[in-house]
Amino acid sequence: MFRGVRGAVEAGQGWYRTTPMNWPPNEECPCHSGTKYKRCCRPLHRGSAAETPAALMRSRFSAFACGLSRHVMDTTHPDGTAFEADRAAWERSIQTFSDGIEFAGLEILSSDIDGDEGHVSFRAMLLHAGKDASFTEHSRFLKEGGRWLYHSGTIE
């Protein structure tokens, strides 16, 4: 298992991160897909467009896990509920959230695409201070300029 890169420590099945880090390319992707990071979320973190809303959802989960707040920001629709105009404050907010979370797992429950709109239902398994902070969300994605963007989500 992955150990010791820039403040990450093993904690159960997930990862607790204290600083932004580069995930080792040959390790399992932090989105818990079972695929190596270099073949899963890394290309999206480096700017490639996600082919599906589900792929974008996975890349956003792993971006939170790795402290890649700019990926989260850059893949958020400007008309969406999570968008913030003050990018510096938004980045700090994402980092504050991510710093104390153990990203224990991600399960895509369903995904569909209808033209330039897609939906993904997922379960994010998270721990905060050793306590379950998991949630299930139904997310909406919109495609603009050939790229999927996260628009909004409803927690179930």
GIRAJO-V577670 format. One record per pair of residues at least 4 apart in sequence whose C-alpha atoms are under 6 Angstrom apart, sorted by sequence separation. I is the first residue (numbers start at 1). GAP is how many residues later the second one is. If there is no record, write none. Layout:
BEGIN
i: (I/I)
gap: (GAP/GAP)
END
This chain:
BEGIN
i: (4/11/37/38/44/59/63/70/87/95/113/127/143/10/37/43/50/63/78/113/127/143/28/29/50/112/127/142/9/28/29/112/126/142/8/28/29/111/126/141/8/27/28/111/125/141/26/27/110/124/141/7/110/124/140/25/60/109/123/140/25/109/123/139/140/108/122/139/6/107/122/138/107/121/138/106/121/137/41/106/120/137/105/120/136/137/105/119/136/104/119/69/104/118/119/103/118/102/117/102/117/101/116/31/101/116/31/31/30/64/65/21/20/20/80/81/77/80/32/76/77/75/76/77/18/17/16/16/15/14/15/14/14/13/49)
gap: (4/4/4/4/4/4/4/4/4/4/4/4/4/5/5/5/5/5/5/5/5/5/6/6/6/6/6/6/7/7/7/7/7/7/8/8/8/8/8/8/9/9/9/9/9/9/10/10/10/10/10/11/11/11/11/12/12/12/12/12/13/13/13/13/13/14/14/14/15/15/15/15/16/16/16/17/17/17/18/18/18/18/19/19/19/19/20/20/20/21/21/22/22/22/22/23/23/24/24/25/25/26/26/27/27/27/30/31/32/34/38/45/46/47/71/71/72/72/73/73/73/74/74/74/81/82/85/86/87/88/88/89/90/91/98)
END
